[in-house]
Amino acid sequence: MNKSLLQYYCEHCHYALKELDSNIDKTCSVESCPCCGTLLSESLQRKIFQTVHSPAIVFQRASQLPKITFDIDKIDSILNFLTPDQKICLAGIHTQKLVERLCVRAQLSCRYGGLDSKVLLIDGANSSDLYQCVDFAQQYGLDVKKILSGIISCRTFTVYQLANLIVNELSNMIKQHDIKIVIITHLLHFFTNDPYLDLNEMQQILKTVVQSLKSIKNCLVVISFGFPTAFDGMLLQLFSKTITIKQNYNVLSVHIDNLGKTQSVLIDEHTFTTIPQN
């Protein structure tokens, strides 16, 4: 039998929070949205829908949801945290430092701000820097060998190898290793660095890649770009959050788009490679 229920969701990120057959007073809510971190007293909305199921409580406290931060205050204060089911873009210079940082932090337990997960790293331009991972692991006081063994690195050397990996193999690899975070570095490198590739063919391949990435669920997907390309527009639809890094004299200008809200901060370059001592 169909039954009318009220579905409560975050207006900021549209994350479904709770399904009930009665009203709740949002002004009494002191929780933050477990997906985007917005105070629910400001963003909680509701809609009516029909269901054949009993009311299902799906509200999770932010403390119970797997999440990860960069451990860089100026960035984390804007993004709050990253969670599985999000797709994030890193663009511009020094993105590889953020990638290696996430490769280490993702392996931390949830208690210490990680995802308690191995990392699936798809190296799109032979750009991985394991020495930086070692340095981060040592700064955190972690077992270096354990951290390196927790990074499942896949290297590709042509656009066809990269596309095949993402379209035909990625989903099974995520399930096989119980991965909560996939990082793809310099995704567009092979699409733009071979003058003999056909533009129309590359567009069709990239469309297939984008569709495969869209279908990934319950896994944080982080994709890095280098310099702007003609293909960027085909990928921007994927992302809920974008971090763009540019040089600004002796500091870095970090532009953050978080679900359509934009903000810029200036950060010293050494901050990207230094773990704060708490």
C-alpha atoms as a printed R data frame, in Angstrom:
    type eleno elety resid chain resno      x      y       z
1   ATOM     1    CA   MET     A     1  0.000  0.000   0.000
2   ATOM     2    CA   ASN     A     2  1.335  3.409  -0.937
3   ATOM     3    CA   LYS     A     3  1.970  5.839   1.869
4   ATOM     4    CA   SER     A     4  2.801  9.537   1.830
5   ATOM     5    CA   LEU     A     5  6.058 10.400   3.546
6   ATOM     6    CA   LEU     A     6  8.064 13.545   4.104
7   ATOM     7    CA   GLN     A     7 11.611 13.348   2.836
8   ATOM     8    CA   TYR     A     8 14.013 15.770   4.498
9   ATOM     9    CA   TYR     A     9 17.093 16.789   2.545
10  ATOM    10    CA   CYS     A    10 19.889 19.351   2.534
11  ATOM    11    CA   GLU     A    11 19.039 22.215   0.172
12  ATOM    12    CA   HIS     A    12 22.739 22.949  -0.285
13  ATOM    13    CA   CYS     A    13 23.855 19.561  -1.656
14  ATOM    14    CA   HIS     A    14 20.497 17.685  -1.993
15  ATOM    15    CA   TYR     A    15 21.698 14.854   0.265
16  ATOM    16    CA   ALA     A    16 18.698 12.808   1.508
17  ATOM    17    CA   LEU     A    17 18.695 12.774   5.311
18  ATOM    18    CA   LYS     A    18 15.485 11.300   6.683
19  ATOM    19    CA   GLU     A    19 12.093  9.930   5.658
20  ATOM    20    CA   LEU     A    20  9.229 10.394   8.132
21  ATOM    21    CA   ASP     A    21  5.471 10.484   8.248
22  ATOM    22    CA   SER     A    22  5.465 13.523  10.545
23  ATOM    23    CA   ASN     A    23  6.913 17.033  10.651
24  ATOM    24    CA   ILE     A    24 10.128 17.964  12.426
25  ATOM    25    CA   ASP     A    25 11.175 21.421  13.566
26  ATOM    26    CA   LYS     A    26 14.293 22.320  11.612
27  ATOM    27    CA   THR     A    27 15.068 25.230  13.933
28  ATOM    28    CA   CYS     A    28 15.870 22.667  16.627
29  ATOM    29    CA   SER     A    29 18.458 20.893  14.496
30  ATOM    30    CA   VAL     A    30 22.035 21.444  15.652
31  ATOM    31    CA   GLU     A    31 23.561 18.850  13.310
32  ATOM    32    CA   SER     A    32 25.530 19.610  10.177
33  ATOM    33    CA   CYS     A    33 24.784 17.922   6.868
34  ATOM    34    CA   PRO     A    34 26.968 14.777   6.789
35  ATOM    35    CA   CYS     A    35 27.690 15.356   3.103
36  ATOM    36    CA   CYS     A    36 28.551 19.060   2.771
37  ATOM    37    CA   GLY     A    37 28.807 20.276   6.393
38  ATOM    38    CA   THR     A    38 26.147 23.007   6.127
39  ATOM    39    CA   LEU     A    39 24.123 23.593   9.294
40  ATOM    40    CA   LEU     A    40 20.773 21.845   8.875
41  ATOM    41    CA   SER     A    41 19.005 24.626  10.748
42  ATOM    42    CA   GLU     A    42 19.803 26.728   7.654
43  ATOM    43    CA   SER     A    43 19.559 24.168   4.829
44  ATOM    44    CA   LEU     A    44 17.006 21.511   5.834
45  ATOM    45    CA   GLN     A    45 14.143 21.187   3.351
46  ATOM    46    CA   ARG     A    46 11.343 18.673   2.842
47  ATOM    47    CA   LYS     A    47  9.227 17.218   0.059
48  ATOM    48    CA   ILE     A    48  6.307 14.773  -0.081
49  ATOM    49    CA   PHE     A    49  6.569 11.493  -1.954
50  ATOM    50    CA   GLN     A    50  4.777  8.149  -2.171
51  ATOM    51    CA   THR     A    51  6.347  4.886  -1.037
52  ATOM    52    CA   VAL     A    52  5.331  1.283  -0.478
53  ATOM    53    CA   HIS     A    53  7.927  0.893   2.238
54  ATOM    54    CA   SER     A    54  7.881  1.715   5.888
55  ATOM    55    CA   PRO     A    55  9.541  4.973   6.929
56  ATOM    56    CA   ALA     A    56 13.289  4.553   6.661
57  ATOM    57    CA   ILE     A    57 15.603  6.505   8.905
58  ATOM    58    CA   VAL     A    58 18.681  7.305   6.857
59  ATOM    59    CA   PHE     A    59 19.919 10.290   8.847
60  ATOM    60    CA   GLN     A    60 23.584  9.890   9.685
61  ATOM    61    CA   ARG     A    61 25.494 12.075  12.063
62  ATOM    62    CA   ALA     A    62 28.469 13.757  10.470
63  ATOM    63    CA   SER     A    63 30.687 11.902  12.949
64  ATOM    64    CA   GLN     A    64 29.428  8.543  11.606
65  ATOM    65    CA   LEU     A    65 29.981  9.243   7.902
66  ATOM    66    CA   PRO     A    66 33.371  8.290   6.382
67  ATOM    67    CA   LYS     A    67 35.082 11.530   5.459
68  ATOM    68    CA   ILE     A    68 38.495 12.946   4.743
69  ATOM    69    CA   THR     A    69 40.182 16.343   4.856
70  ATOM    70    CA   PHE     A    70 43.385 17.687   3.340
71  ATOM    71    CA   ASP     A    71 44.704 18.685   6.786
72  ATOM    72    CA   ILE     A    72 45.224 22.193   5.393
73  ATOM    73    CA   ASP     A    73 43.172 24.604   7.488
74  ATOM    74    CA   LYS     A    74 42.499 27.229   4.814
75  ATOM    75    CA   ILE     A    75 41.132 24.596   2.415
76  ATOM    76    CA   ASP     A    76 39.299 22.452   4.964
77  ATOM    77    CA   SER     A    77 37.538 25.472   6.475
78  ATOM    78    CA   ILE     A    78 35.834 26.019   3.096
79  ATOM    79    CA   LEU     A    79 35.240 22.417   1.990
80  ATOM    80    CA   ASN     A    80 34.508 21.042   5.494
81  ATOM    81    CA   PHE     A    81 35.358 17.496   4.376
82  ATOM    82    CA   LEU     A    82 35.175 15.117   1.416
83  ATOM    83    CA   THR     A    83 33.031 11.975   1.468
84  ATOM    84    CA   PRO     A    84 32.407  8.881  -0.666
85  ATOM    85    CA   ASP     A    85 29.940  9.554  -3.492
86  ATOM    86    CA   GLN     A    86 31.589 12.928  -4.246
87  ATOM    87    CA   LYS     A    87 33.629 13.728  -7.330
88  ATOM    88    CA   ILE     A    88 36.319 16.371  -6.872
89  ATOM    89    CA   CYS     A    89 38.489 18.237  -9.376
90  ATOM    90    CA   LEU     A    90 42.037 19.453  -8.721
91  ATOM    91    CA   ALA     A    91 43.358 21.811 -11.395
92  ATOM    92    CA   GLY     A    92 46.401 23.967 -11.983
93  ATOM    93    CA   ILE     A    93 49.861 23.740 -10.445
94  ATOM    94    CA   HIS     A    94 50.999 21.631  -7.469
95  ATOM    95    CA   THR     A    95 47.938 19.376  -7.667
96  ATOM    96    CA   GLN     A    96 50.223 16.359  -7.354
97  ATOM    97    CA   LYS     A    97 51.150 17.429  -3.807
98  ATOM    98    CA   LEU     A    98 47.476 17.322  -2.838
99  ATOM    99    CA   VAL     A    99 47.147 13.934  -4.537
100 ATOM   100    CA   GLU     A   100 50.035 12.406  -2.574
101 ATOM   101    CA   ARG     A   101 48.642 13.964   0.602
102 ATOM   102    CA   LEU     A   102 45.286 12.255   0.027
103 ATOM   103    CA   CYS     A   103 47.022  8.949  -0.780
104 ATOM   104    CA   VAL     A   104 48.395  8.927   2.761
105 ATOM   105    CA   ARG     A   105 45.486 10.504   4.631
106 ATOM   106    CA   ALA     A   106 42.879  8.183   3.059
107 ATOM   107    CA   GLN     A   107 44.570  5.238   4.770
108 ATOM   108    CA   LEU     A   108 44.165  6.748   8.229
109 ATOM   109    CA   SER     A   109 41.308  5.394  10.308
110 ATOM   110    CA   CYS     A   110 38.037  7.354  10.300
111 ATOM   111    CA   ARG     A   111 38.849  8.339  13.868
112 ATOM   112    CA   TYR     A   112 41.878 10.294  12.636
113 ATOM   113    CA   GLY     A   113 40.256 11.922   9.616
114 ATOM   114    CA   GLY     A   114 40.809  9.257   6.976
115 ATOM   115    CA   LEU     A   115 38.692  6.741   5.103
116 ATOM   116    CA   ASP     A   116 40.397  3.592   6.465
117 ATOM   117    CA   SER     A   117 40.814  2.503   2.863
118 ATOM   118    CA   LYS     A   118 43.409  1.540   0.331
119 ATOM   119    CA   VAL     A   119 43.834  4.056  -2.501
120 ATOM   120    CA   LEU     A   120 43.369  3.244  -6.170
121 ATOM   121    CA   LEU     A   121 45.689  5.620  -8.031
122 ATOM   122    CA   ILE     A   122 45.436  5.795 -11.820
123 ATOM   123    CA   ASP     A   123 48.523  7.638 -13.031
124 ATOM   124    CA   GLY     A   124 47.540  9.378 -16.245
125 ATOM   125    CA   ALA     A   125 50.890 10.974 -17.036
126 ATOM   126    CA   ASN     A   126 53.533  9.085 -15.069
127 ATOM   127    CA   SER     A   127 53.407 11.876 -12.505
128 ATOM   128    CA   SER     A   128 53.255  9.981  -9.202
129 ATOM   129    CA   ASP     A   129 55.783 11.027  -6.569
130 ATOM   130    CA   LEU     A   130 56.197  8.188  -4.087
131 ATOM   131    CA   TYR     A   131 58.965 10.093  -2.320
132 ATOM   132    CA   GLN     A   132 56.388 12.727  -1.376
133 ATOM   133    CA   CYS     A   133 54.126  9.967  -0.036
134 ATOM   134    CA   VAL     A   134 57.046  8.659   2.027
135 ATOM   135    CA   ASP     A   135 57.670 12.153   3.395
136 ATOM   136    CA   PHE     A   136 53.995 12.594   4.393
137 ATOM   137    CA   ALA     A   137 53.918  9.133   6.012
138 ATOM   138    CA   GLN     A   138 57.042  9.960   8.026
139 ATOM   139    CA   GLN     A   139 55.603 13.304   9.137
140 ATOM   140    CA   TYR     A   140 52.507 11.464  10.407
141 ATOM   141    CA   GLY     A   141 54.673  8.843  12.104
142 ATOM   142    CA   LEU     A   142 53.192  6.032  10.000
143 ATOM   143    CA   ASP     A   143 54.684  2.763   8.756
144 ATOM   144    CA   VAL     A   144 56.061  3.768   5.350
145 ATOM   145    CA   LYS     A   145 55.962  0.261   3.860
146 ATOM   146    CA   LYS     A   146 52.340 -0.189   4.940
147 ATOM   147    CA   ILE     A   147 51.341  3.154   3.420
148 ATOM   148    CA   LEU     A   148 53.050  2.408   0.107
149 ATOM   149    CA   SER     A   149 51.484 -1.065  -0.051
150 ATOM   150    CA   GLY     A   150 48.086  0.597   0.477
151 ATOM   151    CA   ILE     A   151 48.425  2.548  -2.780
152 ATOM   152    CA   ILE     A   152 47.299  0.430  -5.727
153 ATOM   153    CA   SER     A   153 48.967  2.220  -8.610
154 ATOM   154    CA   CYS     A   154 47.883  1.705 -12.220
155 ATOM   155    CA   ARG     A   155 49.948  3.275 -14.973
156 ATOM   156    CA   THR     A   156 48.681  3.766 -18.507
157 ATOM   157    CA   PHE     A   157 50.668  4.882 -21.543
158 ATOM   158    CA   THR     A   158 48.037  5.610 -24.193
159 ATOM   159    CA   VAL     A   159 44.573  7.128 -24.261
160 ATOM   160    CA   TYR     A   160 43.163  3.725 -25.196
161 ATOM   161    CA   GLN     A   161 44.736  1.991 -22.194
162 ATOM   162    CA   LEU     A   162 43.437  4.721 -19.900
163 ATOM   163    CA   ALA     A   163 39.906  4.550 -21.310
164 ATOM   164    CA   ASN     A   164 39.832  0.743 -21.146
165 ATOM   165    CA   LEU     A   165 40.936  0.803 -17.512
166 ATOM   166    CA   ILE     A   166 38.249  3.296 -16.486
167 ATOM   167    CA   VAL     A   167 35.409  1.898 -18.595
168 ATOM   168    CA   ASN     A   168 35.992 -1.858 -18.327
169 ATOM   169    CA   GLU     A   169 38.083 -2.519 -15.222
170 ATOM   170    CA   LEU     A   170 37.623  0.245 -12.656
171 ATOM   171    CA   SER     A   171 34.290 -0.868 -11.187
172 ATOM   172    CA   ASN     A   172 35.531 -4.416 -10.511
173 ATOM   173    CA   MET     A   173 38.769 -3.144  -8.978
174 ATOM   174    CA   ILE     A   174 36.828 -0.933  -6.562
175 ATOM   175    CA   LYS     A   175 34.730 -3.908  -5.435
176 ATOM   176    CA   GLN     A   176 37.650 -6.332  -5.302
177 ATOM   177    CA   HIS     A   177 39.775 -4.148  -3.018
178 ATOM   178    CA   ASP     A   178 36.877 -2.441  -1.155
179 ATOM   179    CA   ILE     A   179 38.159  0.946  -2.312
180 ATOM   180    CA   LYS     A   180 36.648  4.153  -0.913
181 ATOM   181    CA   ILE     A   181 38.802  6.568  -2.923
182 ATOM   182    CA   VAL     A   182 39.936  6.610  -6.565
183 ATOM   183    CA   ILE     A   183 42.431  9.217  -7.747
184 ATOM   184    CA   ILE     A   184 43.080  9.813 -11.453
185 ATOM   185    CA   THR     A   185 45.969 12.151 -12.171
186 ATOM   186    CA   HIS     A   186 46.204 14.260 -15.333
187 ATOM   187    CA   LEU     A   187 43.208 12.553 -16.897
188 ATOM   188    CA   LEU     A   188 43.387 14.601 -20.102
189 ATOM   189    CA   HIS     A   189 47.134 14.244 -20.695
190 ATOM   190    CA   PHE     A   190 46.867 11.545 -23.372
191 ATOM   191    CA   PHE     A   191 43.860 13.220 -24.972
192 ATOM   192    CA   THR     A   192 45.831 16.376 -25.711
193 ATOM   193    CA   ASN     A   193 49.493 15.385 -26.150
194 ATOM   194    CA   ASP     A   194 49.376 13.269 -29.299
195 ATOM   195    CA   PRO     A   195 49.068 15.359 -32.510
196 ATOM   196    CA   TYR     A   196 48.040 12.275 -34.504
197 ATOM   197    CA   LEU     A   197 44.888 11.520 -32.514
198 ATOM   198    CA   ASP     A   198 41.564 12.305 -34.173
199 ATOM   199    CA   LEU     A   199 39.642 15.020 -32.306
200 ATOM   200    CA   ASN     A   200 36.206 13.514 -32.932
201 ATOM   201    CA   GLU     A   201 37.373 10.085 -31.804
202 ATOM   202    CA   MET     A   202 38.846 11.549 -28.628
203 ATOM   203    CA   GLN     A   203 35.570 13.303 -27.858
204 ATOM   204    CA   GLN     A   204 33.641 10.035 -28.227
205 ATOM   205    CA   ILE     A   205 36.100  8.154 -26.024
206 ATOM   206    CA   LEU     A   206 35.977 10.877 -23.394
207 ATOM   207    CA   LYS     A   207 32.154 10.787 -23.375
208 ATOM   208    CA   THR     A   208 32.317  7.076 -22.582
209 ATOM   209    CA   VAL     A   209 34.873  7.722 -19.835
210 ATOM   210    CA   VAL     A   210 32.686 10.448 -18.300
211 ATOM   211    CA   GLN     A   211 29.650  8.142 -18.254
212 ATOM   212    CA   SER     A   212 31.657  5.443 -16.494
213 ATOM   213    CA   LEU     A   213 32.932  7.900 -13.884
214 ATOM   214    CA   LYS     A   214 29.379  9.162 -13.294
215 ATOM   215    CA   SER     A   215 28.241  5.639 -12.481
216 ATOM   216    CA   ILE     A   216 30.722  5.165  -9.622
217 ATOM   217    CA   LYS     A   217 28.910  5.082  -6.281
218 ATOM   218    CA   ASN     A   218 30.031  5.010  -2.641
219 ATOM   219    CA   CYS     A   219 33.541  6.028  -3.603
220 ATOM   220    CA   LEU     A   220 35.300  9.394  -3.529
221 ATOM   221    CA   VAL     A   221 36.647 10.181  -7.005
222 ATOM   222    CA   VAL     A   222 39.425 12.773  -7.255
223 ATOM   223    CA   ILE     A   223 40.579 13.846 -10.721
224 ATOM   224    CA   SER     A   224 43.458 16.197 -11.460
225 ATOM   225    CA   PHE     A   225 44.071 18.346 -14.547
226 ATOM   226    CA   GLY     A   226 47.111 20.213 -15.691
227 ATOM   227    CA   PHE     A   227 46.823 23.189 -17.996
228 ATOM   228    CA   PRO     A   228 43.417 24.105 -19.507
229 ATOM   229    CA   THR     A   229 42.408 22.067 -22.563
230 ATOM   230    CA   ALA     A   230 39.615 22.004 -25.124
231 ATOM   231    CA   PHE     A   231 38.143 18.981 -23.322
232 ATOM   232    CA   ASP     A   232 37.724 20.569 -19.881
233 ATOM   233    CA   GLY     A   233 34.064 21.458 -20.443
234 ATOM   234    CA   MET     A   234 33.155 17.805 -21.030
235 ATOM   235    CA   LEU     A   235 34.361 16.907 -17.542
236 ATOM   236    CA   LEU     A   236 33.287 19.860 -15.408
237 ATOM   237    CA   GLN     A   237 29.741 18.469 -15.178
238 ATOM   238    CA   LEU     A   238 31.101 15.661 -13.020
239 ATOM   239    CA   PHE     A   239 32.313 17.707 -10.090
240 ATOM   240    CA   SER     A   240 30.602 19.034  -6.990
241 ATOM   241    CA   LYS     A   241 33.816 20.658  -5.755
242 ATOM   242    CA   THR     A   242 36.734 22.140  -7.683
243 ATOM   243    CA   ILE     A   243 40.111 23.335  -6.393
244 ATOM   244    CA   THR     A   244 42.153 25.444  -8.817
245 ATOM   245    CA   ILE     A   245 45.705 26.458  -7.877
246 ATOM   246    CA   LYS     A   246 47.652 29.298  -9.493
247 ATOM   247    CA   GLN     A   247 50.898 31.071  -8.729
248 ATOM   248    CA   ASN     A   248 50.409 34.525  -7.212
249 ATOM   249    CA   TYR     A   249 53.846 36.084  -6.816
250 ATOM   250    CA   ASN     A   250 55.489 34.207  -3.900
251 ATOM   251    CA   VAL     A   251 52.334 32.417  -2.728
252 ATOM   252    CA   LEU     A   252 49.681 30.184  -4.221
253 ATOM   253    CA   SER     A   253 46.192 31.432  -5.010
254 ATOM   254    CA   VAL     A   254 43.706 28.631  -4.314
255 ATOM   255    CA   HIS     A   255 40.259 29.105  -5.827
256 ATOM   256    CA   ILE     A   256 37.609 26.768  -4.397
257 ATOM   257    CA   ASP     A   257 34.186 26.138  -5.902
258 ATOM   258    CA   ASN     A   258 32.072 24.244  -3.382
259 ATOM   259    CA   LEU     A   259 28.660 23.359  -4.851
260 ATOM   260    CA   GLY     A   260 28.517 26.670  -6.699
261 ATOM   261    CA   LYS     A   261 29.827 28.810  -3.839
262 ATOM   262    CA   THR     A   262 33.258 30.209  -4.672
263 ATOM   263    CA   GLN     A   263 36.013 31.469  -2.422
264 ATOM   264    CA   SER     A   264 39.732 32.171  -2.824
265 ATOM   265    CA   VAL     A   265 42.577 31.957  -0.316
266 ATOM   266    CA   LEU     A   266 46.325 32.549  -0.426
267 ATOM   267    CA   ILE     A   267 48.548 29.713   0.822
268 ATOM   268    CA   ASP     A   268 52.319 29.393   1.154
269 ATOM   269    CA   GLU     A   269 53.680 26.627  -1.059
270 ATOM   270    CA   HIS     A   270 55.390 24.848   1.852
271 ATOM   271    CA   THR     A   271 51.968 24.380   3.484
272 ATOM   272    CA   PHE     A   272 51.158 21.814   0.783
273 ATOM   273    CA   THR     A   273 54.068 19.611   1.873
274 ATOM   274    CA   THR     A   274 54.046 20.227   5.627
275 ATOM   275    CA   ILE     A   275 51.835 18.377   8.097
276 ATOM   276    CA   PRO     A   276 50.654 20.684  10.917
277 ATOM   277    CA   GLN     A   277 51.880 19.683  14.362
278 ATOM   278    CA   ASN     A   278 48.917 19.542  16.733
